[in-house]
Amino acid sequence: MCLFRWITGIPCPGCGMTRSFLHLLSGQIDEAFYYHPLFWLVPILFGIVLLRKQPIIQKVYASKAFWTAMLVVILGVYSYRMVQFFPHQVPLDFEEKALIPRILSNFL
């Protein structure tokens, strides 16, 4: 479980990514997209960061427009998934045993 979800009980924008890659590695591409539709973006972004000194990649890496677009895509997909699946569908289910929900339940 990620730190954000462990504290808040709410899934983060990356929740489901590990399960997505596990399904991809076992050949279940449809399941990989189900658990996180942006799993394919991770290796691309990792490659851009890793190869940022290369002349062509350097332009992309230095582009504020590129990183803004990536942020918009990630937050847009997160928002859509939260509206569609939260709080009852894995991987965007609510974690009642998280720190803040446990603290709040003691006061309410």
Disulfide bonds with the S-S distance in Angstrom:
none
